[in-house]
Amino acid sequence: MSKNKESEIQKKRHSLSHVMAAAVLDVFDGARLAIGPAIENGFYYDFDLPRTLIPEDLLKIEAKMKEIISSEISFIKREEDAKRALKKEKASGDIYKAELITDLMSEGTKKVTYYKSGDFEDLCVGPHVNSTKDLRGVAFKLTKIAGAYWRGNEKNKMLQRIYAVAFENQKKLDDYLKKIEEAEKRDHRKLGQELDLFSFNDAAVGFVFWHPGGMILKNELVSYWRKEHLRVGYKEVETPIILNESLWHKSGHWDNYKDNMYFTKIDNQQSAIKPMNCPGGILIYKSRMRSYRDLPLRVAELGLVHRHELSGVLHGLFRVRSFVQDDAHIYCTEDQVEKELASTIKLIEKIYKKFGFKDYHIELSTRPQKSIGTDQMWNKAEKTMKKVSRDLNLKIKINEGDGAFYGPKFDFHINDSIGRTWQCGTIQLDFSMPERFELEYVGKDGKKKRPVMIHRTVLGSLERFIGILIEHYAGAFPLWLAPVQLSIISVGASSKKYAKDVYKELLSEGYRVELRDENETVGKKIREAELQKIPYMIVVGEKEAKSESVAVRTLHDKKIKNLKKSVFMKEIKKELENQIE
């Protein structure tokens, strides 16, 4: 979509949020308004309401919105003195609007803007369409009700948020709703419970309890990650979870990240539970003097980190308070930076393709407002990353002001099997921390020099990446990742011994296999294996026992294929080897 078209639909979505607010005020006496922005694919509005919303309310509000839209009401902008506006909002009891105006005034704002449409008026910077007539072709639907703390702070009152989606026409809306329906079927929280992969418990809010099947998935992922990193010269390390507070002051995390950190005292000294792995890795680099011959030094760590997330933003595996980050730090000379950036990008591309993520885009995020390091460092880092992207013919989007506090970064956004985008890998170029920690190496000339640091993740958070994989595959993992790879299903009492022999043989070869020889119908056993999304169902009865064969059925193909057991063993081995490679 062109920028002009995107801007126009966002304007319409924002205008619809005002129409929704007007409708809610009409339907509910005593409703108070908070905020209602346009968002990707739609809009929302937060309300303080006299009662809890129910799904049927959305239909009433939608009907009222359509009535308002049919009335050809103009959106009229006006300015008002901020002090006068504040007095008016307080007098009318609009506490949320009053708080917004108070904050604007503290920033020096003298005038605020309102938009009026009919009898409805709302504090807003706009923009809006000229009239509700401009909204008649827009297809929209109110989709869900959610709780939302005022201004995202759990200390504030919980408001009720109504989400909606809106598109230029009905076809686009229908296509989007189908996509959402498919996404709900793939919800990793639902599938994680059904497949017995993980759970959450109020005993540790925001922390994952991994079940045996989930641990298999996690360990297979880690095993593949390790193999690929060893192939390209990475060395693996492990650093402590708790480090002295002084280290976090030195790294800059204290000034830029302390609100997201957990703290504890050890031997009367204040310490922090690490939210990131970089400072610990730096201490390993500093443990001895390095030479130019050691560089580039590629050091990887599957580091367990903890971050204090507000309870309102926790979301399955996607947003947790403790996770494993597949971190790595590359220490190199300035002359080696471009080559290391390029090789890191190639590694990320290779790993993503392994999981079927062939479509992705890269964003270059530049210096944020809160940062460490000099202008010269930042200019050099951003210039280098732009050059590398040109040399590799990468189509990058510039994301102004969203870099890490210590350096600009490449962010990788992958598209899954139903077209959703996820931000996973990141590469950050850092001239600042080597300076702060006085990192050194001895150059060819015998003089001490400062290395450059490249921070990078491929998967990002393992927990989040597993959540993405669950939804990408809809829980039906490829053979190499599947927690249970084969289900051996016996038919009748006479085949139980042969079924057990097949089971033991596969088990001895290292396959993850289950034996279903209980006195249930074959149909029920197959249905249960399908619900568990097991890739292979091996049915054996008296006929198979006599001929030493197996009847093979796959999750995605219900046709039965009869094979000699020895032939099947060769085929499954070859398939697995091809997938692992």
N, C-alpha and C positions, 0 to 999 in steps of 0.2 A: 504494500500500500504506500502511495506517495505521502510525503510529509503534510501536504495540504489536505488530503483526504483524511489522514489520521487526525490532524488538528480539528477538522470539521466534525468528525464523529465523536471526538472527545468533548467538544463544545456541546453537542447534542446530549451526550451522556450526563454532563454536568447540569444541563438544563432540566433533564429528566429527574435528577436528584432533587431539584427544587420543586418540581411538580409532585414528586413523592412526598416531600415534606409538607406541602400544602394539603395533600390528600390525607395524610396522617392527622394533621391538626383538625381537619374536618370530621374524621371518623372518631377521634379520641379527644374528649374534653380533658383539659388539664395537661396535655402533652407539652413537653419542652424540648426544644431543638438543641443539638450539639453541633456536629459538623457533617457535611455530606459531599465528599469529593467524587470526581470521575476517577475510575481506576481502569486497569487493563480489562478490556472486554465488557465493561459495565460501570456500575457506580454503587455507592452505599450511602446510608445516612444513619447516624447514631441518635437515638431518642431516649428521653427520660419519660416513661409512660406510667399511667396509673395502675396498669395491670400487665401481667406477662402475656406476650403475644402467643397466638396459636397459629398453625398453618392456614386455617380458614380465614384469618385476618388478612393474609396476603392477597387473597382473591378479592376481598372488599376494597382494599387499598388500590389494587390494579384497576378495578372497575371505576373507582373515583378518579384515578389518574387519566383514564381514557375520556371520561366526561370533561375533565379540565382541558385536555388537549383539543377536544372538539370545539371548544369555545373561542378559539382565536384570540387568546390573551397575549398582550405585548409584554416583553421583558424590558423594564425601564430602569436605567442606571441613574443613581444619584449619589452625591457626596454629602457628608455631614461632619461637622466638627466633632472630633473624637470625644471631647469632654461631654458635649451635649448628648452624643450617642450613648456613652457610658451611663449617664444619668437616666436616660430613657429605658435602657435595658434593665437596669437595676429596679426601676419603678415597676416595670412589667413582670418582674420575677424571672427574666431570662438570664439565669446565673451563668450559663455556659458562654453565651455571647458576651456577657459583661467581662468574664475572665479573659476572653480573647482580646477584647478591646483594651483592657488593662495592660496586657502583655505588649500589645502594639504600641501603646503610649509610652511604656518603659523603654522601648526601642527608638523613641523619638517621633512616632507617627502623630501628625496633627489632624489629619482627616481620614475617615474611613468610608468605604463604599457599600452601598446597599443595592439590591436588585428587587424591584417590585413587579409582581405579575398578578393583576387583579387585586384582591384583598390581601394577598400574601406578600410579605416582604421579608428578606433575609440578608443578614450581613454577609457580604461575599465580594471577592475581588474579580469574579467572572473568569473568562468571558461566557456569554450566553447567546443563544439564538435570538433573533429579533422578536419572534412570536411563537406561541405554541403550534401555530400552523406549520412551522418548519419541522415539527416533530411527528407529523402524521404518518410519514412513510417509514419511520423508525420502528423496528420490531423489538419489543422488550418483554422481559418476564422477571418478576420478583422470585428469587430462587431459594433463599434461606434466611433464617433468623439466628443470630449469634449474640453472645454476650461480649461486651467490649468495655474495658475500664476507660473512663474519661482520660483522654490524653495518654493512654497506654500505661498508666501508672496504677499498679494494683492497690495502692493506698487510697485511690479515688473511688467514686461510686461506680458500680457496674451498670452500664447502659445497655439498651437493646439495639442491636445493629440489624438493619434489613439490607441484604445484598440483592443486587439485580444485575442482569446482563442485558445488553442492548447492541443491536447491529443495524446496518443500513437497510436490510430487507429480511423477510421471513425465512428465506432459504438459508442465509448465513446464520440466523438464530437457530433454526432447526438443526443445521450441521453441528453447531457448537453444543447444543443440548445433547445430541447423540454422543458427542465426544465426552461430555461430562458424565453421561450415563455409563459409558465404557470405563471412564476413569474411576467411577464409584465401585464398579465390579472389581477393579484392580487395586483398590485401596489396600496398601500394605498392612495397615493396622488390622483390617478384617482378615486378609489372607494369612498374615502372621499368626493369628489366633487359630484359624482353620487348619493350617499346616503345622501347628505346634512348633513354631520357630522361636518365638520370644513372647514376653509378657511385661506388663508394668504393674507396680504395686504401690499403694499409698505409704508403705513402709520406707520407700525411697523415691519420692516424686521426681520424675525427670530422668531416672536412671533405668537402664535396660536390664532385664533378667533374660539371659540367653538360655534357651532350652537346647537339648542335644542336637536336634535338627538344625537349629540356627547356628550352633557352634561348628557343625560340619560345613555349612555354607561359608561362614566367616573364615574358617581355617583353609578351605580350598582357595578362597580369594587371596588370602595372605600368602599361601604357597606359590600361587601363580605370580603374584607381585614380587616375591623374593627372587624367583627364578629369572624374571625379566630384568630386574635391577642388577643381579650378579652378572648377567650377560653383557651389560654395558658399563661395568667397572665401578659399581657402587659398593661401599663397605657399610655394614649395618652396625648401629650402636644402640645403646639404651641409656637414658639419663633419668635421674631421680624425679619423682612426682612432686616432691616438696623441696623448695629451694629458699634460701634466705631472702628476706625482703629487700636487702640492699642491692641484690642482683637485678631486681625488677625496676629499681630506680635507675640503675645504670643503663639498662636496655631501653628505657623509655616507656615500658609497659605501664609503669606506675602512673605516669601523667596522662597516658592515653587510653588505659584499659582497666584501671583499678576497680571500676564499678562492676566489672564482669568477673572479678576474681574472688576466690575463697582464701581465707587466711587462718592461720593457726599459730600457736606458740610452741617452740621446742627449746628446752633449756633456757627459758625466759627470753628467748629471742624471737622476734616476729618473723614468721615465714609465710610464704604463699604457695598454694597448690597451683602447679603450672597450668596456665591457659593456652600456652604455646610451647613449642619445643626448642625454639632458637637459642635462648640464653644457655641452656644446658649443653647444647651442641657446641656452642662457642667455647665453653670451658674445656671441652675435650680438645678442640683445636689448640687452645692455649697451653695444654698440658706439657707440650714440648716445642722446641723451636722447629719450624718448618723451613724446607728449602724449596727453591723454584722447581727442583726435580720432583717434589711431592705434588705439585699442582698440574692440572686441576685435581683437587681432592673432593670426591663425591661421597658424601656421608648421608646414609638414610636411617630413619628411625620411625618405627611404628609406635608412636608415643601416645600414652594415655593422658589426655588433657581434661580439665574441668573448667566449665564456664558457667557463671551464675546467670541463668536465663529466668526472666519473669514467668510465673506459672501460666499466665495468659497466652504466652507464645509457644509453649511446649506443644509438639505435634508429632506423635509417634516416634519413628526413628529419624525423622527429618529435623527435629529440634529437640535435643536432649541436653542434659547438664554434664554428661561425661561421655567421651567418645575417643576412639583411636584415630589419630590423624596420620596418614601415610606421608610423613614429612621427609624432606631431604634438604641438605644444604651443600651447595657447591662452592668451594673456595678456589679462586682462580686469579690469574693476573689480568690486568685490563686488556691485554692483547688476546686473551682466551675467551673473553666474555661473549662475543658474538657467536663463536663456534659452540659454546656450551648452551647458550639460549636455543640455538637451532637444533642441537641434538636432543635437548629436553623436549622441545615441541614434537620431534619425531617419535620419541618414546611415548609421549602422551597419546599421539595419534594411533600408534600401534596397539596400545592397551585398550583404547576405546573401541577399536575395530573388533577386538576379541569378543566383546559383548554385543556386537551388532550396532554400535553407535557410530555410524559412518557420516552422519550429517551433524555438523556443529559450526558454531561461529565463535570468533575471538573478540573480546573487548580489551582495549588498552585503557586502564584506569590511571589517571594522573594525580598529581599532588593534592592531598586533602588540606583542609584548613588547619587541622591539628597534625603537625608533622615534626620530625627531627631531621637534622642535616642542613647543609647550606644550600643556597640557590644554585651554586655551581654543581654540587652533587646531583641535585634533582634535574637540572637542565641536561647534564651529561647522561644520566640514566634514561630520561625520556627520549632523548635524541637517539641513543643506542637502540632502544626497543623499537622505535619507529623505523630505523634503518634495517634491523633484522626482519621486520614484517614486510618491508619492501623487497628485500633480497629473496625472501621465501614466497613472494607473491601472495601474501596473506591478505584477505579482505577483512580489515579490522574496523571496529566501531570505537570511536574515542568516547570514553566515559569520564568526563571532566570531574576532578575533585574526589574520586572514589578509590584512590590508591591506598596501599597500606601506609601507616604513619612513618615507615622507614624507607619506602621506595615505591615507584610505579609498578604496575603489575599487568600481566596478561591473564584474563579470566576466560576459561573455556566453557561454553554453553552448549550442551549436547541435546539432540532431539531424540526422544524415545520412540517406541513402536507406534504410538498413536499421536505423534506430532507435538508432544509437550516439550518444553525447554527446561533444562536443569543446569545450574551453574555448579561445576565440579572442580576441575583442576585449576591451579593458579601458578604463575611464575612471577616472582618478585625480584627486582634488581636493586641491590642495597649497597650503597657506598657509606651509609651512616653508621651502622653498628660496628663494622671493622674499625672505624675511627674511635667510637665510644669505648670499645673494649681494647683498643691499641693492639689489634691483631697484626702480626708481622710474619714475613718469610725472608729468607736470605736469597737475594738475587744472584744472577750470574757474576755480577761485579763484586760480590762479597758484601754489598750494602743491604741493610734492612729496608724492606719495602712493605707497603700496605696491600693486602689482598682485597679482592672484591667478593661479595657474598651474593649468591643466587639462592633464594628460598623457593621451594616448589612443592606442590602436592599434585598427584595424578588423580586419585580417587577422592581426595578431600577427607571428609569424615567417613570411616568404614561403615559406621552405623547408617549414615544418610545414604551412602552409595548402595548398601544392601537394600534399603527401602526403595530406592530407584529401580534396582534390578528386579525386585519382587513385582513392582508395577509394570516394568518394561516387558517382563516375561509372563505377566499375569499369573505368577506362581509356578508356571510350567518351565522349570529350569532345564538347560541343556544337560546332557548326561553327566558331564564332568563336574557340574556344580550341584546336581540334585542330591538332597540329603539321603533319600533312598533311591537307588538306581534301578533296581529290579524287584518285582514281587513274584515269588514262586507260588503258584496256585494249584493245589492238588484237586483232582476229581475222583471222589470215591475213596473208600478205605484201602483198596488194593494198591493205590498209587502213592500212598503216604511215604513209604520207604524210599521210593525212587525220587519223590519230590525233595525229601530231606537230603538225599545224596547230591542232587543238583544244587541245592542250597549250599551245602558244605563245600562243594567244589568251587562255586562262584565266590563264596566267602574266603576260601583259602587263596584265591587269586587276587584278593584285595578289593572286590566289589562291595558296595554298600547294598545289602540285599535283605529282604524279609521273607519269612516262610508263612504262608497262609494255608495250613492243613487242618483247620478246625472243621467241625461238621456243619458247615453253612453251604448254601447254594453257590455254584460257580458265579452266577449272575451277581449275587451280593458281594462276593469277594472282588470281582472286577470293578463294580461300581465304587467300592471303598478305595480301591487302588487309584481309580480315576479321580475321585475327590481329593486324594492326597497328591495328585498330579505326578505319579510315579512314571518315569519314561517307558519302562518295559514291564509287561505282564507276561509271565511265562507259565502257560497252562500245561499241566501234565496229568494224563490219565493212564489207564491200563494199556492202551494202544501205544502211547509214548514210552511207557516203561519197557514194554516188550521190544520195541525197535530202537531204544536208546536215542529218542528224538525229543523235540520240544515243539509246542505250538506257541508261536510268538505273536504277541499283539502289542502295538505301541499306543501311547497316549493319543497321538494325533491321527492314527489310522486304525480303524476297527477291524480291518481285514486280518484274518488269521494266516500266518505263514508257517508251514511245517518244515522244520529243518532237523538234520542230524545234530545231536548235542555238540559234537566236536566242531561241526561247521559253524554253529551259532557262537561257540566260544571264540573262534577265530574272528568272526565278524564283529562281535561286541568289543573285542580287544582292539581291533583295527579302528573302529569308530572312536573309541575313547582316546587312543593314541593320537589320532588326527585332531581331535578337539583340544587335547592338552597342548599339542604343538602350536 
